[in-house]
Amino acid sequence: MEQFKLIPADEMKDKLWGKPGTPERDAMEAQLQEDVHAYMVGDAIRKARQEQHLTQEELGERIGVQRAQISRLEKGKSVITLPTMSRVFKALGIDTGVLDLGSAGKVALW
């Protein structure tokens, strides 16, 4: 029977995407961070929509987009702009949105 060689995850990341600080690794980590943020925003949209017992189609009608666009947003598969985010959350009855910039303060988005 053949033996499996276990490789630590950090070694695999270095092998696949380069060492930390390299352009390839930085790009991969930046993309991963964007994907996580898109997923979190999408999850918030989905939860708010479901709490109101709305379908994706109904939410789409409220903001003037197709159901498929709402689906992509909820799955984090589509980049959401601040104007679109504002329309979505306003349509869900969320009247204020604030971006926390840490030590730089907070900014009202809508």
Contacts in CASP RR format, 6 or more apart in sequence:
PFRMAT RR
TARGET T0000
AUTHOR 0000-0000-0000
METHOD contacts of the structure
MODEL  1
MEQFKLIPADEMKDKLWGKPGTPERDAMEAQLQEDVHAYMVGDAIRKARQ
EQHLTQEELGERIGVQRAQISRLEKGKSVITLPTMSRVFKALGIDTGVLD
LGSAGKVALW
7 15 0 8 1.000
13 25 0 8 1.000
14 20 0 8 1.000
14 25 0 8 1.000
17 24 0 8 1.000
17 25 0 8 1.000
17 28 0 8 1.000
17 29 0 8 1.000
18 24 0 8 1.000
18 25 0 8 1.000
19 25 0 8 1.000
34 79 0 8 1.000
35 76 0 8 1.000
38 76 0 8 1.000
38 77 0 8 1.000
38 78 0 8 1.000
38 79 0 8 1.000
38 80 0 8 1.000
39 75 0 8 1.000
39 76 0 8 1.000
41 73 0 8 1.000
41 76 0 8 1.000
41 80 0 8 1.000
41 85 0 8 1.000
42 73 0 8 1.000
42 74 0 8 1.000
42 75 0 8 1.000
42 76 0 8 1.000
42 80 0 8 1.000
43 74 0 8 1.000
45 70 0 8 1.000
45 73 0 8 1.000
45 74 0 8 1.000
45 88 0 8 1.000
45 89 0 8 1.000
45 92 0 8 1.000
46 74 0 8 1.000
48 89 0 8 1.000
48 92 0 8 1.000
48 94 0 8 1.000
49 56 0 8 1.000
49 59 0 8 1.000
49 70 0 8 1.000
49 74 0 8 1.000
49 92 0 8 1.000
52 92 0 8 1.000
54 92 0 8 1.000
55 67 0 8 1.000
56 67 0 8 1.000
56 70 0 8 1.000
56 71 0 8 1.000
56 74 0 8 1.000
57 67 0 8 1.000
57 70 0 8 1.000
59 70 0 8 1.000
59 88 0 8 1.000
59 91 0 8 1.000
59 92 0 8 1.000
60 66 0 8 1.000
60 67 0 8 1.000
60 69 0 8 1.000
60 70 0 8 1.000
60 91 0 8 1.000
62 91 0 8 1.000
63 84 0 8 1.000
63 87 0 8 1.000
63 88 0 8 1.000
63 91 0 8 1.000
69 78 0 8 1.000
72 78 0 8 1.000
73 80 0 8 1.000
73 84 0 8 1.000
73 88 0 8 1.000
80 88 0 8 1.000
82 109 0 8 1.000
85 109 0 8 1.000
86 97 0 8 1.000
86 109 0 8 1.000
86 110 0 8 1.000
89 97 0 8 1.000
89 110 0 8 1.000
90 110 0 8 1.000
95 110 0 8 1.000
96 108 0 8 1.000
96 110 0 8 1.000
97 108 0 8 1.000
97 109 0 8 1.000
97 110 0 8 1.000
98 106 0 8 1.000
98 107 0 8 1.000
98 108 0 8 1.000
98 109 0 8 1.000
99 106 0 8 1.000
99 107 0 8 1.000
99 109 0 8 1.000
100 106 0 8 1.000
101 107 0 8 1.000
END
